[in-house]
Amino acid sequence: MILHSTAGRSPSVTFREALLRGLASDGGLYLPTAMPHLDPDTLRSWRPLSFSQLAVRLASGFLSDEFPADVLERLVGDALSFPAPTVKTTPRHCILELFHGPTLAFKDFGARFLARFFGHLLDQRGAVATILVATSGDTGSAVAHGFYGVPGVRVVVLYPRGKISPFQEAQMATLGGNITALRVPGTFDDCQRLVKEAFLDPDLDHLELSSANSINIGRLLPQMFYYIASYLAVADLDADEVAFSVPSGNLGNLTAGVMAQRTGIRVSRFVASCNINDVLPEFLQTGVYRARPSVETLSNAMDVGDPSNFPRLLEMHAGSKRVLRDNILGTVVTDEETRSTIRRVYETTGYVLDPHGAVAYLGAERLRMVHGFNGITVALATAHPAKFAAAIESVLGFEPELPPQYRDWATRKSFAEDLDDTTYPSFRRVLERAVPNT
Ligand SMILES: *Cc1c(COP(=O)(O)O)cnc(C)c1O
């Protein structure tokens, strides 16, 4: 696979190079230069496959020139070993459940895929690496789980003490092994600053510091696969138009959807469903891109004021606001509307949505009711409702149950370490201890 930079001032690279670099040297983001075409007969023949079997087929369409078939099968099969079912709530409206991975949110798809390939490339070069992640909750746990047990890689996750939920903390701190969970007596900004200082510190070069950044193409590629799986699950390939409603923050998920559309599947529309952090919907309406500080909402993984994948999305629509607007409907959902959607959908269908899924659900309904779309709509549910137990309890009066593998989380041993203070020398002492164990 050949990829180019959205900034257009650096050479094209292979997937291997793009994955190891993350960001292009000209500051742009990598995008595949060509997309494999999936014809209806091939798609039909893939219908009986499980999600992980389908993912292996799709991955080889992109990567067979860079990885042998047995390696792809092992890495992809292992990374995407959980299902991505599409369930119907009404005959023409569905929910794509993306919360069956180890951290119960869709970031597992990208984080696990990236981690497996990253580990494989390091292993081939006999190299080791330390991944640093500052997190305010979900990204850190997906990355920690993704790299857990991957040889040659050590992960250090920094999070603000007392500012993430006990469940989120347990997801990172009870792994142990090659994962160091570091409690910082400060804010998320302190965590980010410490990570930045470490990257700039030449004395730490021997640690081969790296970030599993959300702009890495290795996180977007696997996210294409569940759009294709869902399309296969719901659509009559010769007749149906399908639209996906995507709960959006940094626009990675939406970008992956548009990439999937470019393989030729008949997806006629996307809805960029945002909370009041509505940079993209505003751009679609006014033509002005206005980055701004984010505002806290119920769907907090979408509280983003300057979405990092915007350049990719723009380039895939020929840099044109009009082309973008023809393909993507932007919509804004308030917290009050999120709550009333959770309540209404539960009362009418029995389905319990998390706040992010609820934003997407209402976005899909608006496409139908307000904009007259009459194909099949699929709303992406990106997190398990039990991750937002307090919000659900306040709306529905009960807490959703966690899946069985997590019921004992509160009693698991924590390996969290405390940073003494928020100064860089304290952090550096911990890093110098955290030498990768190959
Ligand atoms: C990260 C996240 C989102 C937003 O996805 P983007 O790719 O950043 O647009 C939505 N829902 C959940 C639960 C998330 O964790």
The ligand as an ORCA input file, in Angstrom:
! r2SCAN-3c Opt
* xyz 0 1
  C     -13.068      8.560     20.667
  C     -14.538      8.314     20.761
  C     -15.467      8.901     19.859
  C     -15.058      9.874     18.789
  O     -14.389      9.251     17.724
  P     -13.456     10.097     16.721
  O     -12.815      9.094     15.864
  O     -12.491     10.849     17.591
  O     -14.360     11.027     15.986
  C     -16.814      8.560     19.972
  N     -17.234      7.717     20.948
  C     -16.386      7.151     21.836
  C     -16.937      6.265     22.894
  C     -15.017      7.423     21.778
  O     -14.193      6.859     22.677
*
